Every structure is written in structure tokens, then in C-alpha cells.
């Protein structure tokens, strides 16, 4: 009889130990990841947020620097377009 009680106790303990990790993973509040959103937070700031943070930190570019950057981006875009056109004709 003592062996039976010991076996029942051991089996109960085993079931509890097996069920504990499963219950931990079944937590309802586990955040999902979709694109750049993780844990319900957007981890990629928008351009407006970056500009606002730069102004707040006192490191915002001057208007002439912004124009220079825009010109650089336009030039790179044109280069990419020319490159893709050359690739499509080959």
C-alpha cells in the first residue's frame, strides 16, 4: 500500500512539473512581432520623429544642409534609374 501511495505521489509530481512549463508559454500577454513593431512599440521612427528629436537635441540640420541632402538623394536616385535602365537593355 505504501508503494502505491508513493507511486501516485510521484506521478502527480511528474504531471505538475510537466504542466508548469506549458502554462508559462500559454501566457496571454505575449507580444507578437509584425514588421518593425515588437511588443506593441514601433521600433523604426518616422522622419517627423527623427526631425523632432534632432531639433530637441539641438542638432537639426540647417535648411541648406537639408537641401544638400535632398540633392544628394535625387542624384543617387537618378543613378539608380540609369543603372536599372542599362540592366534592362542588356
C-alpha positions in Angstrom: 0.0 0.0 0.0 2.9 2.4 0.8 4.4 1.7 -2.6 1.1 2.6 -4.3 0.8 5.8 -2.4 4.4 6.6 -3.3 3.8 5.9 -7.0 0.7 8.1 -7.0 2.6 10.9 -5.4 5.5 10.6 -7.8 3.2 10.5 -10.8 1.3 13.6 -9.5 4.5 15.4 -9.0 5.7 14.5 -12.5 2.5 15.7 -14.1 2.7 19.0 -12.2 6.4 19.5 -13.3 5.5 18.7 -16.9 2.5 21.1 -16.9 4.3 24.0 -15.4 6.4 25.0 -18.5 3.4 24.6 -20.7 1.4 27.0 -18.6 4.3 29.5 -18.7 4.2 29.6 -22.5 0.4 29.9 -22.6 0.6 33.4 -21.2 -2.0 35.7 -22.8 0.1 38.9 -22.8 3.0 37.7 -25.0 3.6 40.3 -27.7 3.6 39.4 -31.3 6.1 40.7 -33.9 4.8 42.2 -37.1 7.2 44.1 -39.4 9.1 46.7 -37.3 6.6 46.5 -34.4 7.6 44.4 -31.4 5.9 44.4 -28.1 3.3 46.9 -29.3 6.1 49.5 -30.0 7.2 50.8 -33.4 11.0 50.5 -33.4 11.6 52.4 -36.6 11.0 56.1 -36.1 9.3 58.2 -38.7 11.1 61.0 -40.4 9.0 63.5 -38.5 10.0 61.8 -35.2 13.7 62.0 -36.1 13.4 65.6 -37.1 11.6 66.4 -33.8 14.3 64.6 -31.8 17.1 66.4 -33.7 15.5 69.8 -33.0 15.1 68.9 -29.3 18.7 67.8 -29.1 19.9 70.9 -30.9 21.5 69.0 -33.8 18.9 69.6 -36.5 20.4 70.3 -39.9 20.2 73.8 -41.3 17.9 74.4 -44.3 21.0 74.5 -46.6 22.2 71.1 -45.3 18.7 69.7 -45.8 18.7 71.0 -49.4 22.2 69.5 -49.9 21.0 66.1 -48.6 17.9 66.2 -50.8 20.1 66.9 -53.8 22.3 64.0 -53.0 19.3 61.7 -52.7 18.0 62.9 -56.0 21.3 62.3 -57.7 21.6 58.8 -56.3 18.0 58.1 -57.4 18.9 59.2 -60.9 22.0 57.0 -60.9 19.8 54.0 -59.8 17.3 54.7 -62.6 20.1 54.9 -65.2 21.6 51.7 -63.9 18.3 49.8 -63.9 17.6 51.0 -67.5 21.1 49.8 -68.6 20.5 46.5 -67.0 17.1 46.0 -68.7 18.5 46.7 -72.2 21.3 44.2 -71.8 
